Amino acid sequence: MDGRAVAPAAGTVLNALATGTGSAFAIDLETTATVELTDDGEIRGEVDGQPEADTTLVERCAELTIADYADQAGLDESTVGARVRTESEVPMASGLKSSSAAANATVLATLDALAVADAVERIEACRLGVRAARDAGVTVTGAFDDASASMLGGVTVTDNTADALLAREEVDWLALVYTPPEQSYSADADVSACERVAPMADLVEELALDGRYGEAMTVNGFAFCGALEFSTGPMIDALPDVAGVSLSGTGPSYVAVGDRETLETVRERWDERDGTTRLLQTRTDGTRTI
């Protein structure tokens, strides 16, 4: 039995490293996972075009999903294996939630292969991927904020310490993403430095829960650029014209939201910097089988 699913990336409103509360929104960059079930009990993963890539996360996603739902699918968990293949438009270690997208796509593709995808609530599928991410060591907080935005679409606010969804809203934004050439791994972030900006994170949380996402992003961006030692230059390039701009995740990408004309102007400025810029639509449909 085969399953296939696609999950969007996400941009940051509030980084959860300071307080455990985070917020993110889905953007139109996708990761696709294909899962083929086998009867040898072994789980193997591969990343398209990257034969040396670490596949621990997607293998753990498939393993946990099979452990939880093989019985519901009428299968013997001990004999069910899987071949997992992912391909992605999302640059790795860029702050655009590539791990969350890969986890969500893999969990839903595995559920699809088990023929139980329609019987599992998307938020529960999301929590499976978060468990796998913690087990694989690719995240400090569990990234439930990033994962929920990718799984559900729209913008979400979450308590990552309890994997609880605090708010979700569908937003129709354009997002401009600037990704410098370097990479930055979430698991390597200086958590203690981030915790020192907790008062600013509390303010960002208040703004986000009040629906003032653009202001929340901008406060978050300045706070976490400081904590993580990233330049605020790209943010200054975007202000005061955009609705909001922030460092995304633990960097190195920056994301701005606003109208097309404004973002096209900012893009001209960001194009003068080394790296890549992308003008994207936000997503409200989240992770889905295909």
C-alpha positions, 0 to 999 in steps of 0.5 A, a space after each residue: 500500500 502506498 500513501 502520498 502527502 504534501 505539507 507547506 513550510 511556515 514563517 515565524 510570528 513568535 519564536 517559542 524558544 523564549 517562553 514556550 509559546 510560539 506562533 507561525 503561519 503557512 507559506 507556499 513552499 512544499 515538501 512531499 512525502 511518499 510512503 510505501 508499506 512493506 511486510 519486512 518490519 524495516 523502515 528506511 528513508 531517503 531524501 530526493 537528490 541528497 543520498 547522504 541526508 539524515 533521515 532519522 526524522 522521517 523514519 521516526 515519523 513513519 515508525 510512530 505512526 505505524 505503532 499507533 495506527 497499524 492495529 486500526 488498519 487491521 495490520 500486525 505492527 511487528 511486520 509492517 515496514 515502510 519506505 519513505 521518500 521525501 522531496 522538498 522545495 523548502 531549503 534545509 536549516 533556513 528557518 522556514 520549518 523544513 523539519 516540520 513540513 517533512 514530519 507532517 508530510 511523512 505522518 500523513 502519507 503513512 496514515 494514507 498508506 494505512 488507509 486511515 488518514 480520514 479517521 485521524 484528526 489533523 491536530 493529532 497527526 501533527 502531534 505525532 510529528 512533533 513527538 518524532 521531532 523531539 525523538 530525532 533531536 531536530 528541535 528544542 521546543 518540539 516546534 508545535 507552533 511551526 508544525 501546527 501552522 504547516 498541518 492546519 494552514 493559516 496562522 497558529 498560536 501554540 503552547 509548545 510545552 503542552 502541545 496545545 493550540 491556543 488560536 488559529 486564524 486563516 490569513 490571506 497575505 503575501 509573504 516575501 522571504 529572504 534566505 542568506 546563503 548560510 544555514 542555521 540549525 534549530 537544535 544548535 540555537 543558544 536557548 539561554 540567550 533566547 530566554 533572556 528576551 522573554 519579556 519581549 516574547 510575552 509582548 509578542 504573544 499578547 499582540 499575536 493573540 490580539 490578531 496584531 500579527 504584523 506588529 508581533 512579527 516585527 517585535 519578535 524579529 528585533 528581539 531574536 536577531 539580538 538574542 541569536 546574533 543575526 543582523 537587523 539590516 534586512 528588517 530595516 530594509 523592509 521597514 516602515 513599509 511592510 505590515 510586519 517583518 521578522 527573523 524566521 525561526 532561528 534564522 537565517 531567513 527573514 520573512 515580511 508580509 504586506 501588499 504586493 507593491 510594497 513587497 516588490 519594492 523590498 525585494 529589490 533591496 533584498 536582492 542586493 544581498 547575497 542569497 535568495 528571495 521568494 515572493 509567496 502566497 500564504 496557505 490556509 489548506 495545510 498538509 493534505 494527501 495527494 
